[in-house]
Amino acid sequence: MIWEHKTEPLAPAHVFAGRFLAQFLIALALVALALMIGMVGYTTLGKLPLVDAFLESSMLLSGAGPLYTERSSSNALKIFSSIYSLFSTLVVVVSVGLLASPVIHRLFHAVHFEKTKRP
């Protein structure tokens, strides 16, 4: 995404809103893809029904923790759950970065722009 340079004026509100919406849609697609990966893993390795796989994936993706991966689970499911948990953490961090970047850029640009306008 190309944003205005520090020497250019601050973008209008509708441009900022469009940028934020674009970043939001990218983050949403990333979370949906991560959720689908988790659901496929839990349905194939854990033999969970689709709704339970969705629940388990969304719980791990949200950071709430696993529900079904217990001592009685297979080693393959435990390994998948561990890797998916680490992957989910990265997805959350990247999503927060995607959502914060237009806001932080606008804030920094506004502060710098005001600084350069003063004599």
C-alpha positions as CSV (number, residue, x, y, z in Angstrom):
1,M,0.0,0.0,0.0
2,I,1.4,3.4,-1.0
3,W,1.0,6.1,1.6
4,E,1.7,9.8,1.4
5,H,5.3,11.0,2.1
6,K,6.0,13.1,5.1
7,T,6.3,16.2,2.9
8,E,2.9,15.7,1.5
9,P,-0.3,16.9,3.2
10,L,-2.3,14.6,5.4
11,A,-4.7,12.4,3.5
12,P,-8.4,13.2,3.7
13,A,-10.6,11.2,6.0
14,H,-12.2,9.1,3.2
15,V,-8.7,8.0,2.0
16,F,-7.8,7.0,5.6
17,A,-11.1,5.1,5.9
18,G,-10.4,3.3,2.6
19,R,-7.0,2.3,3.8
20,F,-8.3,1.1,7.1
21,L,-11.0,-0.9,5.3
22,A,-8.5,-2.5,3.0
23,Q,-6.2,-3.5,5.9
24,F,-9.3,-4.8,7.8
25,L,-10.3,-7.0,4.9
26,I,-6.8,-8.4,4.5
27,A,-6.7,-9.2,8.3
28,L,-10.2,-10.8,8.0
29,A,-9.1,-13.0,5.1
30,L,-6.0,-14.0,7.0
31,V,-8.0,-15.0,10.1
32,A,-10.5,-16.9,7.9
33,L,-7.7,-18.8,6.2
34,A,-6.2,-19.6,9.6
35,L,-9.5,-20.8,10.9
36,M,-10.0,-23.1,7.9
37,I,-6.5,-24.6,8.3
38,G,-7.4,-25.4,11.9
39,M,-10.8,-26.9,11.0
40,V,-9.2,-29.1,8.4
41,G,-6.6,-30.3,10.9
42,Y,-9.0,-31.0,13.6
43,T,-11.5,-32.8,11.4
44,T,-8.8,-35.0,9.8
45,L,-6.4,-35.7,12.7
46,G,-8.8,-35.4,15.6
47,K,-11.9,-36.9,13.8
48,L,-13.9,-34.0,15.3
49,P,-17.2,-33.0,13.8
50,L,-17.1,-29.8,11.8
51,V,-18.8,-27.6,14.5
52,D,-16.3,-29.0,17.2
53,A,-13.4,-28.4,14.8
54,F,-14.6,-24.8,14.3
55,L,-14.9,-24.3,18.1
56,E,-11.5,-25.7,18.8
57,S,-9.9,-23.7,16.0
58,S,-11.6,-20.5,17.0
59,M,-10.7,-21.0,20.7
60,L,-7.0,-21.4,19.8
61,L,-7.1,-18.5,17.3
62,S,-8.6,-16.2,19.9
63,G,-6.0,-17.2,22.5
64,A,-8.6,-18.8,24.9
65,G,-6.8,-22.2,24.6
66,P,-7.7,-25.7,23.4
67,L,-10.7,-27.6,24.6
68,Y,-10.3,-31.2,23.1
69,T,-6.5,-31.7,23.0
70,E,-6.1,-33.7,26.2
71,R,-4.0,-36.6,27.5
72,S,-6.3,-39.0,25.7
73,S,-5.7,-37.4,22.3
74,S,-3.4,-38.9,19.7
75,N,0.2,-37.7,19.4
76,A,-0.5,-36.4,15.9
77,L,-3.4,-34.2,17.2
78,K,-1.2,-32.9,20.0
79,I,1.5,-32.0,17.6
80,F,-0.9,-30.3,15.2
81,S,-2.6,-28.5,18.1
82,S,0.8,-27.2,19.3
83,I,1.9,-26.0,15.8
84,Y,-1.5,-24.5,15.1
85,S,-1.4,-22.6,18.5
86,L,2.0,-21.1,17.5
87,F,0.7,-20.3,14.0
88,S,-2.5,-18.7,15.6
89,T,-0.4,-16.4,17.7
90,L,1.5,-15.2,14.6
91,V,-1.8,-14.6,12.8
92,V,-3.1,-12.5,15.7
93,V,0.1,-10.4,15.9
94,V,0.1,-9.8,12.1
95,S,-3.6,-8.9,12.2
96,V,-3.1,-6.4,14.9
97,G,-0.2,-4.9,12.9
98,L,-2.4,-4.7,9.8
99,L,-5.1,-2.9,11.7
100,A,-2.8,-0.6,13.6
101,S,-0.6,0.5,10.7
102,P,-3.0,3.0,9.0
103,V,-3.8,4.6,12.4
104,I,-0.2,4.8,13.5
105,H,0.9,6.2,10.1
106,R,-1.8,8.8,10.2
107,L,-0.8,9.8,13.8
108,F,2.9,10.0,13.0
109,H,2.2,11.9,9.7
110,A,-0.1,14.4,11.5
111,V,2.5,15.0,14.2
112,H,5.3,15.4,11.7
113,F,3.2,17.6,9.4
114,E,2.3,19.9,12.2
115,K,5.9,20.1,13.2
116,T,7.1,21.1,9.7
117,K,4.4,23.8,9.3
118,R,5.7,25.8,12.3
119,P,8.3,28.5,11.7
